Structures are given as C-alpha cells and as structure tokens.
Amino acid sequence: MSQLPFPADYVYKPLKLIAKDPEDLKVISTLLQDSIITNKTIKHDKGANQLSFLANRFRWELTSTPDPYDEYERVFALVVFDNVTNVCFEKINPKDSEVHHNLLGVIMQSSGNVVCHFSDDAKIILKCSNLHVRLKDVSDPWPSEHKPKHPEVDENA
C-alpha cells in the first residue's frame, strides 16, 4: 500500500531559484539531475544572450527520507542561462528535434565555462560573461512510479 510523502494539507509550491556563483549552481545541478531534455526545447537566443531548455525534472526535494513505498513526482522546469556569449554543442544536434537527453549535472569549469553533462556523453558548453542561471517550475507535478537509480560509487577505488 502506497503512502503519501507529504501531509494532507500539503500545498505544492513551484521552485524558483537563481544561481549567481558556483555554490548556487551546485544546488540547481542537484535538482536537475536525471532531468529529461528534448532537443526541440533547447533555444539559443543570441540577441538576448540566453540559452534555455525545458526540463522534465524529477523532484529530488521530496526524497529526503527514503521509503520503498514513496510516491515520486516529476515537473516541467524552465532553465535559463543568461549572459551567454557562445554555445558549443557536443553530440547534440538541436535540429534533431525529437531526441531526448538525460541530464547528469551542470558544472562551472575553472575557465568560467558552464557545462551541462548528459548520460550519452553529450554536452552543452556555455561561455558566459557572468554566471546567472534561473530554474523555475512551470507545471503542476505529476506522479512518477520510479526514482532514478545510480550505480554505487566505491569511494575507495
């Protein structure tokens, strides 16, 4: 029997976050892990110096207490990278509109580039004049039967 992971009086509040430094970006990256991105939602607006995409985001914030009977959720989130001066796609053809990618994480390199890493070794590499990333949930959540699983990492290896 499934139990609800929140109280009966729970009210969904969409996330709305901004990253202005690498520590902020780690929070957004964690929340975006295992998001599904479809090429047709990736938009590079050169005039506005922005790159954006719609993420089918697993709601990791609900999984703080692991329970095999938890119900999980996903939500659509808009992700916008501001101050983008250059974009490089590796193993991603934005014109191949129906291809999906599983987002592993978003990092800021020592060079200042922001890199979105995907499970199929694809990358979006952004050169930004100043770090400013926005994440905003833009839909109501819906149930997801599965929590993404990751291989155990042997920290002694």
C-alpha positions as CSV (number, residue, x, y, z in Angstrom):
1,M,0.0,0.0,0.0
2,S,1.3,3.4,-1.0
3,Q,1.7,6.2,1.5
4,L,1.7,9.9,0.6
5,P,5.1,11.5,1.2
6,F,3.5,14.7,2.5
7,P,0.7,15.7,4.9
8,A,-2.9,16.0,3.8
9,D,-2.6,19.9,4.0
10,Y,0.4,20.0,1.7
11,V,0.3,22.6,-1.0
12,Y,2.7,22.4,-4.0
13,K,4.9,25.4,-4.3
14,P,6.9,25.6,-7.5
15,L,10.6,26.1,-7.2
16,K,12.1,29.4,-8.4
17,L,15.9,29.6,-8.0
18,I,18.8,31.7,-9.3
19,A,22.4,30.7,-9.4
20,K,25.0,33.5,-9.3
21,D,28.0,31.6,-8.1
22,P,29.4,28.0,-8.3
23,E,27.8,27.0,-5.0
24,D,24.4,28.1,-6.1
25,L,24.9,26.2,-9.4
26,K,25.6,23.0,-7.4
27,V,22.1,23.3,-5.9
28,I,20.4,23.8,-9.3
29,S,22.5,21.0,-10.7
30,T,21.4,18.6,-7.9
31,L,17.7,19.5,-8.6
32,L,18.2,19.0,-12.3
33,Q,19.9,15.6,-12.1
34,D,18.1,13.0,-14.1
35,S,16.0,15.6,-15.9
36,I,15.0,14.7,-19.5
37,I,15.7,17.4,-22.0
38,T,14.2,17.2,-25.5
39,N,16.2,18.9,-28.3
40,K,13.2,20.8,-29.5
41,T,13.0,22.7,-26.2
42,I,16.7,23.9,-26.4
43,K,16.6,27.6,-27.6
44,H,19.7,29.8,-28.1
45,D,18.6,33.4,-28.3
46,K,21.8,35.2,-29.5
47,G,20.1,38.6,-29.3
48,A,19.2,38.2,-25.7
49,N,22.5,36.3,-24.8
50,Q,20.4,33.4,-23.4
51,L,20.2,29.6,-23.8
52,S,17.1,27.9,-22.3
53,F,15.5,24.5,-22.2
54,L,12.5,22.8,-20.7
55,A,13.5,20.0,-18.3
56,N,11.2,17.1,-17.3
57,R,12.6,17.3,-13.7
58,F,12.5,14.6,-11.1
59,R,11.5,16.2,-7.8
60,W,14.6,15.2,-5.7
61,E,13.5,17.6,-2.9
62,L,10.8,15.1,-2.0
63,T,13.1,12.2,-1.4
64,S,14.9,13.2,1.8
65,T,13.6,10.2,3.7
66,P,14.0,7.1,1.5
67,D,11.0,4.8,1.7
68,P,10.3,2.0,-0.7
69,Y,6.6,2.9,-0.7
70,D,7.1,6.6,-1.5
71,E,5.3,8.1,-4.4
72,Y,7.6,10.2,-6.7
73,E,6.9,13.2,-8.9
74,R,8.1,15.0,-11.9
75,V,7.5,18.5,-13.0
76,F,8.4,20.7,-16.0
77,A,11.0,23.3,-15.2
78,L,12.3,26.1,-17.4
79,V,16.1,26.6,-17.2
80,V,17.6,29.8,-18.5
81,F,21.3,30.6,-18.8
82,D,21.8,34.4,-19.0
83,N,24.9,36.3,-20.2
84,V,25.8,33.6,-22.8
85,T,28.4,34.8,-25.3
86,N,29.0,31.4,-27.0
87,V,27.4,28.0,-27.2
88,C,29.0,24.7,-28.2
89,F,27.0,21.5,-28.6
90,E,28.9,18.2,-28.4
91,K,26.9,15.1,-29.6
92,I,23.7,17.2,-29.7
93,N,22.1,18.4,-32.8
94,P,19.4,20.9,-31.8
95,K,17.8,20.5,-35.2
96,D,17.1,16.8,-34.5
97,S,14.1,17.9,-32.5
98,E,12.7,14.6,-31.1
99,V,16.0,13.3,-29.5
100,H,16.0,13.2,-25.7
101,H,18.9,13.5,-23.3
102,N,19.3,12.6,-19.6
103,L,20.9,15.5,-17.7
104,L,23.6,14.3,-15.3
105,G,24.7,17.7,-14.0
106,V,25.7,21.3,-14.6
107,I,29.1,22.5,-13.5
108,M,31.2,25.6,-13.8
109,Q,34.7,24.9,-15.0
110,S,37.8,26.8,-13.8
111,S,37.8,28.5,-17.2
112,G,34.4,30.0,-16.3
113,N,32.5,27.9,-18.9
114,V,29.3,26.3,-17.7
115,V,28.9,22.7,-18.9
116,C,25.7,20.6,-19.0
117,H,26.7,16.9,-19.0
118,F,24.3,14.3,-20.3
119,S,24.4,10.5,-20.0
120,D,25.1,9.9,-23.6
121,D,28.4,11.8,-23.4
122,A,26.7,14.8,-24.9
123,K,27.4,18.3,-23.6
124,I,26.3,21.8,-23.9
125,I,29.2,24.2,-23.2
126,L,28.3,27.8,-22.5
127,K,30.7,30.7,-22.3
128,C,29.1,33.2,-20.0
129,S,30.3,36.8,-19.3
130,N,28.7,36.5,-15.8
131,L,27.1,33.4,-14.1
132,H,23.3,33.8,-13.9
133,V,21.2,30.7,-14.2
134,R,17.4,30.5,-13.5
135,L,15.3,27.4,-12.7
136,K,11.6,27.8,-12.5
137,D,9.0,25.0,-12.2
138,V,6.3,25.8,-14.8
139,S,3.8,23.0,-14.4
140,D,2.0,21.1,-11.8
141,P,3.7,17.9,-10.7
142,W,2.6,14.5,-11.9
143,P,3.2,11.1,-10.4
144,S,6.3,9.1,-11.4
145,E,6.5,5.4,-10.5
146,H,10.2,5.3,-10.4
147,K,13.0,7.0,-8.6
148,P,16.1,7.3,-10.8
149,K,18.9,4.9,-9.7
150,H,22.6,5.4,-9.9
151,P,25.4,2.9,-9.6
152,E,27.0,2.7,-6.2
153,V,30.3,4.6,-6.2
154,D,33.2,3.0,-4.4
155,E,34.9,6.0,-2.8
156,N,38.0,3.8,-2.0
157,A,38.5,2.9,-5.7
